[in-house]
Amino acid sequence: MSDKLDDLALDRLFRTARTSNAWTERPLAEQQLRDLYDLVKLGPTSANCCPARFVWVRSAEAKGKLAALAAPTNAPKILAAPVTVIVGYDLDFAEQLPRLFPARGKEMQRYFSDPVVAQITAFRNSSLQGAYLIIAARALGLDCGPILRPS
């Protein structure tokens, strides 16, 4: 690959990109979310495992439930955001490997049948996919405010 992104794109994605703490009242269209997911869904993961599962929280009722579970400083951000995405992972991700990795999916299923290997792989790769989500959102001109679940 010889063409690099221009400086404006690199700034938006990395150099000047910071966590947003406030949002406009402009809603996100369904198509914008579909475009975002289409960019993210097959980003590189180990063995093409794609263990992340995304929950798109948009309704006032759902945002209220999620905000009640968040740290007090994050609740207002969740309530004000046009959409919040919960990034989780599926420990049974290996069931999808024959489709996601046709050349070696069956073989990789056996490897990931070890629960410890599956958990470590799912956590690491879903975190990677969460990062892809942020980069893709920024590439589409959307702001992001990553929030960690309180322990």
Buried (B, 14 or more C-beta within 10 A) or exposed (E): EEEEEEEEEEEBBEEEBEEEEEBEEEEBEEEBBEEBBEBBBEBEBEBBBBBBBBEBBBEEEBBEEBBEEBEEEBBEBBBBBBBBBBBEBBEEBBEBBBEBBEEEBEEBBEBBEEEEEBBEBBEBBBBBBBBBBBBBBBBBEBBBBEBEEEE
